Amino acid sequence: MHQLTRRLCGLALLALAACAAPQAPPVTAPFRPASAPIWSNAQLDLARLVGRWQQSASFAPAGSRCTPGGAEIGGRPGALTIAARLCLAGRQVQISGPMPATGPGRFMVDGQAWWVIWADTDYRTLAIATPSGAFGFILSRGGALSADRLAAAREIFDFNGYDTRLLQVY
């Protein structure tokens, strides 16, 4: 009798589990409201962007895994180019081509608006955002991203409407 009761309880639990609603996959939503104000760095020195950058952080849905990449910016002001493998919104993306400026601190890269919203004084760190909020990331060079520069970039993203809880640091 005891064994029959255990089996019936086990079957009842399986039946309940089968009736439970399936877990929805994480929703990829913008990381900032598109209607929120956003500002680019109007004082950006384009010549100082040239060089090799490593990706230090990016906005991604909770639980997503993506290998950080980097970017090589070449050319000269007025004719910048980029070759990059980056983690954008939790997905690995390859980019190669022109990086035309569309305004102060603003570029069109692979059909997307990239806005440099912050660069530290020595151009070791760039915070790059997009008005749509579809992605945002931090590039750095010259070693690991320091805690103070990470804190500054995080503050700037927050100021520009990003949900900084979703910033994944590599």
Secondary structure, DSSP 8 states (H G I E B T S, - for coil): -HHHHHHHHHHHHHHHHHHS----------SS-TTS-----TT--GGGG-EEEEEEEEE--TT------EEEEEEETTEEEEEEEEEETTEEEEEEEE--EEETTEEEETTEEEEEEEE-TTSSEEEEE-TT-S-EEEEE-SSS--HHHHHHHHHHHHHTT--GGGEEE-
